[in-house]
Amino acid sequence: MAAIDRTPSPGYSAHDRRRWAAEPAKSRARGPFERDRARVLHSFALRRLAAKTQVVQPGASDFPRTRLTHSLECAQIGRELGGSLGCDPDLVEAACLAHDLGHPPFGHNGEKALDAAAADCGGFEGNAQSLRLLTRLEGKVILEGAGHGGPAGAGPLPESASAGLNLTRATLDATVKYPWPRSAGGGQKFNCYPDDVPVFAWIRAGAPPPVEGGSPRLCFEAQVMDWADDVAYSVHDLEDALYSGMIRLEALYSRAERREVCAVAAALYSDAGPGELEDVFAELMAEPFWPARFSGDLGSLAALKNLTSELIGRLCRSAVQATRASCGTEPITRYAADLAVPRRSLLECALLKALTAHYVMARAEAAAYQEREREIVTELVEAVRRTAPASLDTPFRAAYERCPDDTAALRVVVDQVASLTDTSARAWHGRLAG
């Protein structure tokens, strides 16, 4: 039976506070979710995000956000949003800090290349990789001895099996945005590789069954994390693009320019038509906090920060008010309710995402370096696979040598490449693939 932290957390049962693997009793009086937050904050994987792409390549200038700064900002938004609705703030913050741990070098671009390279072992997905890091790859809790019993239903654990950071069930569940494995047809988001099914089933134990014909439910904390993520990157990526000059505020007062942005939003981020989005865009720009220009002086910088603050507050307040209107004032935890985000807020968020997609990610020079990044990842998987186990870092080398077949060996190679930063991926490619 796995150990349970003795410090109670209102709204969370012993089942929610349980950990995947038994641990010795802790002497310090810290809550279970406070401990979870600390484990994520001090993890190797979180620090690596400092050199992984958010939108603009790390090092392109001193200003653009990385996956690490995005995760920290997401955590701050999520902590306040979740706390205002009754969630444990440490739990939500830990989930927000952990939500991007599995992103490979070069962000979503590298993710696509790794998914293709990993086709023979179940593909690659950043969310599934995050779960794998939290429950297996991060070195925190090791279970020595072959055949030690795992949690109920998990079967025996292999020799020196890792429980990763060994977070509580509730915190792990709060990181799960897509609570299902990959479908037979592939192509969709998912949160679990085939060999991580036992721990995934343990995490989801007790989740209510989906409504007939519907998808499995996210716990409330995962919904808070997901909205905090959307708010953080839609607003902050816009801030980065305005500061860098890739987006010019003056241009957005052209209806033709706004129409192009709305077309992107309708195609990629919303079920709304361009006409509805154009009306929302015009009204958003008419708000008093929307600056008319950005010149880079102190006044403009202050106005830009005010824009960022107002947009974040606006999108979070609307979700709190709508959720309270439908659920009342009692604290909301786990599966007690769903987060309500008004349609207007969803459309505004879609427009903010579309601004960055249209003016930053769709640039011709971006397409050129993204193609080269995918080549680097693809060639690096081939080179590491050809030279393994000698080319692997020590922890991955030991895992590779225990692999029973080529499928398992490929997964270890993919784990190794996914762990690299943008910088180290280029260095490894230069060394191994020439």
Buried (B, 14 or more C-beta within 10 A) or exposed (E): EBBBBEBEBEBBBEEBBBBBBBBEEEEEEBBBBBBBBBBBBEBEBBEBBBBBBBBBBBEEEEEBBBBBBBBBBBBBBBBBBBBBBBBBBBBBBBBBBBBBBBBBBBBBBBBBBBBEBBEEBBBBBBBBBBBBBBBBBBEBBEBEEEEBEBBEEBEEBBEBBBBBBBBBBBBBBBBBBBBBBBEEEEEEEBBBBEBBEBBBEBBBBBBEEEEEEEEBBBBBBBBBBBBBBBBBBBBBBBBBBBBBEBBBBEEBEEEEBBBBBBBBBBEEBBEBEBEBBBEBBBEBBEEEBBBEEBEEEEEBEEBBEBBBEBBBBBBBEBBBEBBBEEBEEEEBBBBEBBBBBBEBBBBBBBBBBBBBBBBBBEEEEBEEEBEEBBEBBBBBBBBBBEBBBEBBEEBBBEBBEEBEEEEBBBBBBBBBBBBBBBBBBBEBBEEBBE
